[in-house]
Amino acid sequence: MVTTIQVSQELVSKLKERKMYTKESYEEVIWDALEDSMELSEETKAEIKLAEAEITKGKLYTHEQVKKELGLK
């Protein structure tokens, strides 16, 4: 279903500022904004906890190590 909504010129300007690329639709911009306020899924929460535990244990790579591994240094 597609619908038309009325928004102020000020809101249109703010939405334009949030576009990451020229052809990004306003729907994509609005979804991105909504995503920022949505609850994280249980899977995402578990992955974050796992990542935090690995960082605490020192299981990480520095930016320099990654560049070297990729042959960018």
PDB file of N, CA, C and O in Angstrom, chain B, residues numbered from 101:
ATOM      1  N   MET B 101       0.832  -1.173   0.000  1.00  0.00           N
ATOM      2  CA  MET B 101       0.000   0.000   0.000  1.00  0.00           C
ATOM      3  C   MET B 101       0.884   1.246   0.000  1.00  0.00           C
ATOM      4  O   MET B 101       1.872   1.310   0.731  1.00  0.00           O
ATOM      5  N   VAL B 102       0.541   2.195  -0.786  1.00  0.00           N
ATOM      6  CA  VAL B 102       1.262   3.453  -0.857  1.00  0.00           C
ATOM      7  C   VAL B 102       0.280   4.559  -0.519  1.00  0.00           C
ATOM      8  O   VAL B 102      -0.872   4.543  -0.953  1.00  0.00           O
ATOM      9  N   THR B 103       0.754   5.518   0.260  1.00  0.00           N
ATOM     10  CA  THR B 103      -0.098   6.648   0.622  1.00  0.00           C
ATOM     11  C   THR B 103       0.700   7.929   0.547  1.00  0.00           C
ATOM     12  O   THR B 103       1.931   7.902   0.566  1.00  0.00           O
ATOM     13  N   THR B 104       0.020   9.032   0.464  1.00  0.00           N
ATOM     14  CA  THR B 104       0.657  10.338   0.421  1.00  0.00           C
ATOM     15  C   THR B 104       0.446  11.003   1.772  1.00  0.00           C
ATOM     16  O   THR B 104      -0.641  10.923   2.343  1.00  0.00           O
ATOM     17  N   ILE B 105       1.479  11.658   2.284  1.00  0.00           N
ATOM     18  CA  ILE B 105       1.349  12.386   3.538  1.00  0.00           C
ATOM     19  C   ILE B 105       1.779  13.829   3.320  1.00  0.00           C
ATOM     20  O   ILE B 105       2.583  14.122   2.435  1.00  0.00           O
ATOM     21  N   GLN B 106       1.240  14.717   4.129  1.00  0.00           N
ATOM     22  CA  GLN B 106       1.627  16.118   4.048  1.00  0.00           C
ATOM     23  C   GLN B 106       2.644  16.402   5.141  1.00  0.00           C
ATOM     24  O   GLN B 106       2.436  16.050   6.303  1.00  0.00           O
ATOM     25  N   VAL B 107       3.730  17.033   4.768  1.00  0.00           N
ATOM     26  CA  VAL B 107       4.755  17.436   5.729  1.00  0.00           C
ATOM     27  C   VAL B 107       5.149  18.881   5.425  1.00  0.00           C
ATOM     28  O   VAL B 107       4.976  19.370   4.308  1.00  0.00           O
ATOM     29  N   SER B 108       5.670  19.535   6.424  1.00  0.00           N
ATOM     30  CA  SER B 108       6.081  20.925   6.251  1.00  0.00           C
ATOM     31  C   SER B 108       7.347  21.004   5.401  1.00  0.00           C
ATOM     32  O   SER B 108       8.072  20.022   5.241  1.00  0.00           O
ATOM     33  N   GLN B 109       7.589  22.178   4.869  1.00  0.00           N
ATOM     34  CA  GLN B 109       8.805  22.404   4.091  1.00  0.00           C
ATOM     35  C   GLN B 109      10.035  22.231   4.974  1.00  0.00           C
ATOM     36  O   GLN B 109      11.080  21.776   4.509  1.00  0.00           O
ATOM     37  N   GLU B 110       9.908  22.597   6.251  1.00  0.00           N
ATOM     38  CA  GLU B 110      11.013  22.425   7.200  1.00  0.00           C
ATOM     39  C   GLU B 110      11.372  20.943   7.349  1.00  0.00           C
ATOM     40  O   GLU B 110      12.550  20.586   7.371  1.00  0.00           O
ATOM     41  N   LEU B 111      10.352  20.083   7.451  1.00  0.00           N
ATOM     42  CA  LEU B 111      10.618  18.644   7.574  1.00  0.00           C
ATOM     43  C   LEU B 111      11.240  18.092   6.302  1.00  0.00           C
ATOM     44  O   LEU B 111      12.146  17.261   6.366  1.00  0.00           O
ATOM     45  N   VAL B 112      10.772  18.536   5.169  1.00  0.00           N
ATOM     46  CA  VAL B 112      11.360  18.097   3.891  1.00  0.00           C
ATOM     47  C   VAL B 112      12.840  18.457   3.863  1.00  0.00           C
ATOM     48  O   VAL B 112      13.665  17.658   3.421  1.00  0.00           O
ATOM     49  N   SER B 113      13.176  19.648   4.327  1.00  0.00           N
ATOM     50  CA  SER B 113      14.577  20.079   4.357  1.00  0.00           C
ATOM     51  C   SER B 113      15.404  19.178   5.274  1.00  0.00           C
ATOM     52  O   SER B 113      16.525  18.800   4.934  1.00  0.00           O
ATOM     53  N   LYS B 114      14.843  18.838   6.440  1.00  0.00           N
ATOM     54  CA  LYS B 114      15.552  17.971   7.388  1.00  0.00           C
ATOM     55  C   LYS B 114      15.745  16.578   6.797  1.00  0.00           C
ATOM     56  O   LYS B 114      16.808  15.978   6.958  1.00  0.00           O
ATOM     57  N   LEU B 115      14.721  16.059   6.113  1.00  0.00           N
ATOM     58  CA  LEU B 115      14.838  14.746   5.487  1.00  0.00           C
ATOM     59  C   LEU B 115      15.903  14.756   4.397  1.00  0.00           C
ATOM     60  O   LEU B 115      16.667  13.800   4.267  1.00  0.00           O
ATOM     61  N   LYS B 116      15.956  15.819   3.623  1.00  0.00           N
ATOM     62  CA  LYS B 116      16.974  15.946   2.575  1.00  0.00           C
ATOM     63  C   LYS B 116      18.374  15.919   3.170  1.00  0.00           C
ATOM     64  O   LYS B 116      19.285  15.315   2.605  1.00  0.00           O
ATOM     65  N   GLU B 117      18.542  16.585   4.330  1.00  0.00           N
ATOM     66  CA  GLU B 117      19.841  16.610   4.996  1.00  0.00           C
ATOM     67  C   GLU B 117      20.285  15.214   5.444  1.00  0.00           C
ATOM     68  O   GLU B 117      21.480  14.928   5.507  1.00  0.00           O
ATOM     69  N   ARG B 118      19.319  14.354   5.752  1.00  0.00           N
ATOM     70  CA  ARG B 118      19.635  13.015   6.253  1.00  0.00           C
ATOM     71  C   ARG B 118      19.918  12.001   5.144  1.00  0.00           C
ATOM     72  O   ARG B 118      20.380  10.895   5.423  1.00  0.00           O
ATOM     73  N   LYS B 119      19.648  12.362   3.906  1.00  0.00           N
ATOM     74  CA  LYS B 119      19.889  11.433   2.807  1.00  0.00           C
ATOM     75  C   LYS B 119      21.368  11.103   2.723  1.00  0.00           C
ATOM     76  O   LYS B 119      22.212  11.997   2.766  1.00  0.00           O
ATOM     77  N   MET B 120      21.682   9.823   2.603  1.00  0.00           N
ATOM     78  CA  MET B 120      23.072   9.397   2.488  1.00  0.00           C
ATOM     79  C   MET B 120      23.548   9.469   1.047  1.00  0.00           C
ATOM     80  O   MET B 120      24.744   9.619   0.794  1.00  0.00           O
ATOM     81  N   TYR B 121      22.628   9.363   0.107  1.00  0.00           N
ATOM     82  CA  TYR B 121      22.959   9.477  -1.300  1.00  0.00           C
ATOM     83  C   TYR B 121      21.773  10.106  -2.025  1.00  0.00           C
ATOM     84  O   TYR B 121      20.647  10.056  -1.530  1.00  0.00           O
ATOM     85  N   THR B 122      22.015  10.684  -3.169  1.00  0.00           N
ATOM     86  CA  THR B 122      21.027  11.493  -3.885  1.00  0.00           C
ATOM     87  C   THR B 122      19.726  10.759  -4.162  1.00  0.00           C
ATOM     88  O   THR B 122      18.648  11.326  -3.983  1.00  0.00           O
ATOM     89  N   LYS B 123      19.810   9.503  -4.598  1.00  0.00           N
ATOM     90  CA  LYS B 123      18.609   8.782  -5.002  1.00  0.00           C
ATOM     91  C   LYS B 123      17.927   8.034  -3.855  1.00  0.00           C
ATOM     92  O   LYS B 123      16.980   7.281  -4.082  1.00  0.00           O
ATOM     93  N   GLU B 124      18.403   8.238  -2.633  1.00  0.00           N
ATOM     94  CA  GLU B 124      17.761   7.585  -1.484  1.00  0.00           C
ATOM     95  C   GLU B 124      16.350   8.153  -1.338  1.00  0.00           C
ATOM     96  O   GLU B 124      16.150   9.366  -1.396  1.00  0.00           O
ATOM     97  N   SER B 125      15.379   7.265  -1.149  1.00  0.00           N
ATOM     98  CA  SER B 125      13.984   7.706  -1.024  1.00  0.00           C
ATOM     99  C   SER B 125      13.726   8.243   0.381  1.00  0.00           C
ATOM    100  O   SER B 125      14.448   7.933   1.328  1.00  0.00           O
ATOM    101  N   TYR B 126      12.682   9.050   0.487  1.00  0.00           N
ATOM    102  CA  TYR B 126      12.304   9.550   1.809  1.00  0.00           C
ATOM    103  C   TYR B 126      11.867   8.400   2.708  1.00  0.00           C
ATOM    104  O   TYR B 126      12.057   8.460   3.923  1.00  0.00           O
ATOM    105  N   GLU B 127      11.287   7.359   2.129  1.00  0.00           N
ATOM    106  CA  GLU B 127      10.902   6.197   2.938  1.00  0.00           C
ATOM    107  C   GLU B 127      12.140   5.580   3.596  1.00  0.00           C
ATOM    108  O   GLU B 127      12.111   5.233   4.777  1.00  0.00           O
ATOM    109  N   GLU B 128      13.219   5.445   2.833  1.00  0.00           N
ATOM    110  CA  GLU B 128      14.457   4.896   3.404  1.00  0.00           C
ATOM    111  C   GLU B 128      14.994   5.786   4.523  1.00  0.00           C
ATOM    112  O   GLU B 128      15.457   5.290   5.550  1.00  0.00           O
ATOM    113  N   VAL B 129      14.929   7.089   4.322  1.00  0.00           N
ATOM    114  CA  VAL B 129      15.401   8.029   5.332  1.00  0.00           C
ATOM    115  C   VAL B 129      14.568   7.893   6.604  1.00  0.00           C
ATOM    116  O   VAL B 129      15.111   7.882   7.709  1.00  0.00           O
ATOM    117  N   ILE B 130      13.261   7.791   6.445  1.00  0.00           N
ATOM    118  CA  ILE B 130      12.370   7.655   7.602  1.00  0.00           C
ATOM    119  C   ILE B 130      12.615   6.334   8.318  1.00  0.00           C
ATOM    120  O   ILE B 130      12.667   6.309   9.548  1.00  0.00           O
ATOM    121  N   TRP B 131      12.767   5.228   7.576  1.00  0.00           N
ATOM    122  CA  TRP B 131      13.063   3.936   8.211  1.00  0.00           C
ATOM    123  C   TRP B 131      14.372   3.994   8.994  1.00  0.00           C
ATOM    124  O   TRP B 131      14.459   3.464  10.102  1.00  0.00           O
ATOM    125  N   ASP B 132      15.387   4.637   8.419  1.00  0.00           N
ATOM    126  CA  ASP B 132      16.667   4.778   9.126  1.00  0.00           C
ATOM    127  C   ASP B 132      16.483   5.536  10.442  1.00  0.00           C
ATOM    128  O   ASP B 132      17.066   5.167  11.462  1.00  0.00           O
ATOM    129  N   ALA B 133      15.678   6.588  10.415  1.00  0.00           N
ATOM    130  CA  ALA B 133      15.421   7.370  11.624  1.00  0.00           C
ATOM    131  C   ALA B 133      14.650   6.544  12.655  1.00  0.00           C
ATOM    132  O   ALA B 133      14.938   6.613  13.850  1.00  0.00           O
ATOM    133  N   LEU B 134      13.688   5.778  12.198  1.00  0.00           N
ATOM    134  CA  LEU B 134      12.912   4.932  13.108  1.00  0.00           C
ATOM    135  C   LEU B 134      13.771   3.837  13.717  1.00  0.00           C
ATOM    136  O   LEU B 134      13.623   3.495  14.890  1.00  0.00           O
ATOM    137  N   GLU B 135      14.661   3.295  12.915  1.00  0.00           N
ATOM    138  CA  GLU B 135      15.524   2.210  13.381  1.00  0.00           C
ATOM    139  C   GLU B 135      16.344   2.639  14.597  1.00  0.00           C
ATOM    140  O   GLU B 135      16.611   1.836  15.491  1.00  0.00           O
ATOM    141  N   ASP B 136      16.739   3.906  14.622  1.00  0.00           N
ATOM    142  CA  ASP B 136      17.524   4.421  15.737  1.00  0.00           C
ATOM    143  C   ASP B 136      16.779   4.327  17.060  1.00  0.00           C
ATOM    144  O   ASP B 136      17.403   4.250  18.118  1.00  0.00           O
ATOM    145  N   SER B 137      15.454   4.334  17.010  1.00  0.00           N
ATOM    146  CA  SER B 137      14.671   4.312  18.253  1.00  0.00           C
ATOM    147  C   SER B 137      14.014   2.961  18.520  1.00  0.00           C
ATOM    148  O   SER B 137      13.316   2.801  19.521  1.00  0.00           O
ATOM    149  N   MET B 138      14.229   1.990  17.635  1.00  0.00           N
ATOM    150  CA  MET B 138      13.609   0.677  17.804  1.00  0.00           C
ATOM    151  C   MET B 138      14.428  -0.186  18.755  1.00  0.00           C
ATOM    152  O   MET B 138      15.640  -0.012  18.882  1.00  0.00           O
ATOM    153  N   GLU B 139      13.763  -1.102  19.410  1.00  0.00           N
ATOM    154  CA  GLU B 139      14.402  -2.025  20.343  1.00  0.00           C
ATOM    155  C   GLU B 139      15.293  -3.003  19.567  1.00  0.00           C
ATOM    156  O   GLU B 139      14.933  -3.462  18.484  1.00  0.00           O
ATOM    157  N   LEU B 140      16.451  -3.309  20.136  1.00  0.00           N
ATOM    158  CA  LEU B 140      17.335  -4.298  19.524  1.00  0.00           C
ATOM    159  C   LEU B 140      16.738  -5.687  19.691  1.00  0.00           C
ATOM    160  O   LEU B 140      16.114  -5.982  20.709  1.00  0.00           O
ATOM    161  N   SER B 141      16.932  -6.540  18.688  1.00  0.00           N
ATOM    162  CA  SER B 141      16.442  -7.917  18.790  1.00  0.00           C
ATOM    163  C   SER B 141      17.275  -8.680  19.813  1.00  0.00           C
ATOM    164  O   SER B 141      18.389  -8.273  20.143  1.00  0.00           O
ATOM    165  N   GLU B 142      16.743  -9.765  20.304  1.00  0.00           N
ATOM    166  CA  GLU B 142      17.473 -10.588  21.274  1.00  0.00           C
ATOM    167  C   GLU B 142      18.761 -11.127  20.661  1.00  0.00           C
ATOM    168  O   GLU B 142      19.783 -11.231  21.339  1.00  0.00           O
ATOM    169  N   GLU B 143      18.706 -11.466  19.378  1.00  0.00           N
ATOM    170  CA  GLU B 143      19.901 -11.965  18.680  1.00  0.00           C
ATOM    171  C   GLU B 143      20.992 -10.891  18.661  1.00  0.00           C
ATOM    172  O   GLU B 143      22.159 -11.183  18.922  1.00  0.00           O
ATOM    173  N   THR B 144      20.613  -9.664  18.355  1.00  0.00           N
ATOM    174  CA  THR B 144      21.575  -8.567  18.318  1.00  0.00           C
ATOM    175  C   THR B 144      22.157  -8.316  19.699  1.00  0.00           C
ATOM    176  O   THR B 144      23.360  -8.094  19.838  1.00  0.00           O
ATOM    177  N   LYS B 145      21.302  -8.350  20.729  1.00  0.00           N
ATOM    178  CA  LYS B 145      21.784  -8.160  22.098  1.00  0.00           C
ATOM    179  C   LYS B 145      22.803  -9.239  22.466  1.00  0.00           C
ATOM    180  O   LYS B 145      23.817  -8.947  23.100  1.00  0.00           O
ATOM    181  N   ALA B 146      22.534 -10.489  22.067  1.00  0.00           N
ATOM    182  CA  ALA B 146      23.455 -11.588  22.360  1.00  0.00           C
ATOM    183  C   ALA B 146      24.778 -11.395  21.629  1.00  0.00           C
ATOM    184  O   ALA B 146      25.841 -11.644  22.197  1.00  0.00           O
ATOM    185  N   GLU B 147      24.722 -10.954  20.374  1.00  0.00           N
ATOM    186  CA  GLU B 147      25.939 -10.722  19.600  1.00  0.00           C
ATOM    187  C   GLU B 147      26.771  -9.586  20.207  1.00  0.00           C
ATOM    188  O   GLU B 147      28.000  -9.645  20.203  1.00  0.00           O
ATOM    189  N   ILE B 148      26.112  -8.574  20.715  1.00  0.00           N
ATOM    190  CA  ILE B 148      26.829  -7.465  21.354  1.00  0.00           C
ATOM    191  C   ILE B 148      27.530  -7.951  22.619  1.00  0.00           C
ATOM    192  O   ILE B 148      28.686  -7.603  22.861  1.00  0.00           O
ATOM    193  N   LYS B 149      26.835  -8.757  23.427  1.00  0.00           N
ATOM    194  CA  LYS B 149      27.441  -9.296  24.648  1.00  0.00           C
ATOM    195  C   LYS B 149      28.661 -10.152  24.310  1.00  0.00           C
ATOM    196  O   LYS B 149      29.686 -10.071  24.987  1.00  0.00           O
ATOM    197  N   LEU B 150      28.551 -10.978  23.257  1.00  0.00           N
ATOM    198  CA  LEU B 150      29.661 -11.829  22.833  1.00  0.00           C
ATOM    199  C   LEU B 150      30.845 -10.970  22.396  1.00  0.00           C
ATOM    200  O   LEU B 150      31.988 -11.246  22.760  1.00  0.00           O
ATOM    201  N   ALA B 151      30.566  -9.934  21.617  1.00  0.00           N
ATOM    202  CA  ALA B 151      31.634  -9.042  21.146  1.00  0.00           C
ATOM    203  C   ALA B 151      32.303  -8.334  22.322  1.00  0.00           C
ATOM    204  O   ALA B 151      33.527  -8.203  22.352  1.00  0.00           O
ATOM    205  N   GLU B 152      31.509  -7.880  23.288  1.00  0.00           N
ATOM    206  CA  GLU B 152      32.080  -7.216  24.464  1.00  0.00           C
ATOM    207  C   GLU B 152      32.982  -8.168  25.247  1.00  0.00           C
ATOM    208  O   GLU B 152      34.036  -7.764  25.738  1.00  0.00           O
ATOM    209  N   ALA B 153      32.567  -9.435  25.363  1.00  0.00           N
ATOM    210  CA  ALA B 153      33.368 -10.426  26.084  1.00  0.00           C
ATOM    211  C   ALA B 153      34.685 -10.673  25.356  1.00  0.00           C
ATOM    212  O   ALA B 153      35.733 -10.784  25.991  1.00  0.00           O
ATOM    213  N   GLU B 154      34.636 -10.759  24.027  1.00  0.00           N
ATOM    214  CA  GLU B 154      35.857 -10.983  23.248  1.00  0.00           C
ATOM    215  C   GLU B 154      36.812  -9.796  23.380  1.00  0.00           C
ATOM    216  O   GLU B 154      38.025  -9.984  23.474  1.00  0.00           O
ATOM    217  N   ILE B 155      36.277  -8.587  23.387  1.00  0.00           N
ATOM    218  CA  ILE B 155      37.112  -7.400  23.555  1.00  0.00           C
ATOM    219  C   ILE B 155      37.770  -7.411  24.925  1.00  0.00           C
ATOM    220  O   ILE B 155      38.958  -7.119  25.060  1.00  0.00           O
ATOM    221  N   THR B 156      36.982  -7.753  25.940  1.00  0.00           N
ATOM    222  CA  THR B 156      37.514  -7.823  27.306  1.00  0.00           C
ATOM    223  C   THR B 156      38.654  -8.826  27.406  1.00  0.00           C
ATOM    224  O   THR B 156      39.614  -8.603  28.144  1.00  0.00           O
ATOM    225  N   LYS B 157      38.557  -9.930  26.666  1.00  0.00           N
ATOM    226  CA  LYS B 157      39.596 -10.966  26.667  1.00  0.00           C
ATOM    227  C   LYS B 157      40.770 -10.609  25.765  1.00  0.00           C
ATOM    228  O   LYS B 157      41.743 -11.358  25.680  1.00  0.00           O
ATOM    229  N   GLY B 158      40.679  -9.465  25.092  1.00  0.00           N
ATOM    230  CA  GLY B 158      41.762  -9.046  24.214  1.00  0.00           C
ATOM    231  C   GLY B 158      41.704  -9.645  22.829  1.00  0.00           C
ATOM    232  O   GLY B 158      42.665  -9.535  22.068  1.00  0.00           O
ATOM    233  N   LYS B 159      40.590 -10.280  22.483  1.00  0.00           N
ATOM    234  CA  LYS B 159      40.434 -10.883  21.153  1.00  0.00           C
ATOM    235  C   LYS B 159      39.938  -9.818  20.180  1.00  0.00           C
ATOM    236  O   LYS B 159      38.749  -9.730  19.870  1.00  0.00           O
ATOM    237  N   LEU B 160      40.889  -9.016  19.710  1.00  0.00           N
ATOM    238  CA  LEU B 160      40.550  -7.976  18.758  1.00  0.00           C
ATOM    239  C   LEU B 160      41.762  -7.664  17.899  1.00  0.00           C
ATOM    240  O   LEU B 160      42.880  -8.083  18.200  1.00  0.00           O
ATOM    241  N   TYR B 161      41.528  -6.931  16.835  1.00  0.00           N
ATOM    242  CA  TYR B 161      42.599  -6.513  15.933  1.00  0.00           C
ATOM    243  C   TYR B 161      42.643  -4.994  15.919  1.00  0.00           C
ATOM    244  O   TYR B 161      41.602  -4.337  15.909  1.00  0.00           O
ATOM    245  N   THR B 162      43.836  -4.443  15.918  1.00  0.00           N
ATOM    246  CA  THR B 162      43.976  -2.996  15.795  1.00  0.00           C
ATOM    247  C   THR B 162      43.793  -2.614  14.333  1.00  0.00           C
ATOM    248  O   THR B 162      43.852  -3.455  13.436  1.00  0.00           O
ATOM    249  N   HIS B 163      43.572  -1.342  14.123  1.00  0.00           N
ATOM    250  CA  HIS B 163      43.441  -0.827  12.763  1.00  0.00           C
ATOM    251  C   HIS B 163      44.711  -1.124  11.968  1.00  0.00           C
ATOM    252  O   HIS B 163      44.643  -1.499  10.798  1.00  0.00           O
ATOM    253  N   GLU B 164      45.852  -0.956  12.596  1.00  0.00           N
ATOM    254  CA  GLU B 164      47.129  -1.218  11.929  1.00  0.00           C
ATOM    255  C   GLU B 164      47.259  -2.694  11.537  1.00  0.00           C
ATOM    256  O   GLU B 164      47.748  -3.002  10.450  1.00  0.00           O
ATOM    257  N   GLN B 165      46.826  -3.605  12.409  1.00  0.00           N
ATOM    258  CA  GLN B 165      46.894  -5.039  12.102  1.00  0.00           C
ATOM    259  C   GLN B 165      46.012  -5.387  10.905  1.00  0.00           C
ATOM    260  O   GLN B 165      46.408  -6.177  10.048  1.00  0.00           O
ATOM    261  N   VAL B 166      44.853  -4.817  10.848  1.00  0.00           N
ATOM    262  CA  VAL B 166      43.930  -5.082   9.736  1.00  0.00           C
ATOM    263  C   VAL B 166      44.520  -4.557   8.430  1.00  0.00           C
ATOM    264  O   VAL B 166      44.487  -5.250   7.414  1.00  0.00           O
ATOM    265  N   LYS B 167      45.057  -3.343   8.450  1.00  0.00           N
ATOM    266  CA  LYS B 167      45.676  -2.777   7.247  1.00  0.00           C
ATOM    267  C   LYS B 167      46.828  -3.647   6.766  1.00  0.00           C
ATOM    268  O   LYS B 167      46.973  -3.884   5.567  1.00  0.00           O
ATOM    269  N   LYS B 168      47.649  -4.123   7.701  1.00  0.00           N
ATOM    270  CA  LYS B 168      48.780  -4.977   7.333  1.00  0.00           C
ATOM    271  C   LYS B 168      48.283  -6.277   6.730  1.00  0.00           C
ATOM    272  O   LYS B 168      48.807  -6.723   5.710  1.00  0.00           O
ATOM    273  N   GLU B 169      47.279  -6.893   7.345  1.00  0.00           N
ATOM    274  CA  GLU B 169      46.714  -8.159   6.865  1.00  0.00           C
ATOM    275  C   GLU B 169      46.146  -8.003   5.450  1.00  0.00           C
ATOM    276  O   GLU B 169      46.244  -8.919   4.635  1.00  0.00           O
ATOM    277  N   LEU B 170      45.558  -6.852   5.167  1.00  0.00           N
ATOM    278  CA  LEU B 170      44.970  -6.598   3.860  1.00  0.00           C
ATOM    279  C   LEU B 170      45.966  -6.031   2.845  1.00  0.00           C
ATOM    280  O   LEU B 170      45.614  -5.750   1.699  1.00  0.00           O
ATOM    281  N   GLY B 171      47.196  -5.873   3.280  1.00  0.00           N
ATOM    282  CA  GLY B 171      48.231  -5.356   2.395  1.00  0.00           C
ATOM    283  C   GLY B 171      48.066  -3.886   2.078  1.00  0.00           C
ATOM    284  O   GLY B 171      48.462  -3.434   1.004  1.00  0.00           O
ATOM    285  N   LEU B 172      47.491  -3.140   2.991  1.00  0.00           N
ATOM    286  CA  LEU B 172      47.243  -1.719   2.770  1.00  0.00           C
ATOM    287  C   LEU B 172      48.292  -0.840   3.420  1.00  0.00           C
ATOM    288  O   LEU B 172      48.182   0.386   3.406  1.00  0.00           O
ATOM    289  N   LYS B 173      49.304  -1.466   3.989  1.00  0.00           N
ATOM    290  CA  LYS B 173      50.337  -0.684   4.681  1.00  0.00           C
ATOM    291  C   LYS B 173      51.674  -0.881   4.025  1.00  0.00           C
ATOM    292  O   LYS B 173      52.669  -0.305   4.465  1.00  0.00           O
TER     293      LYS B 173
END
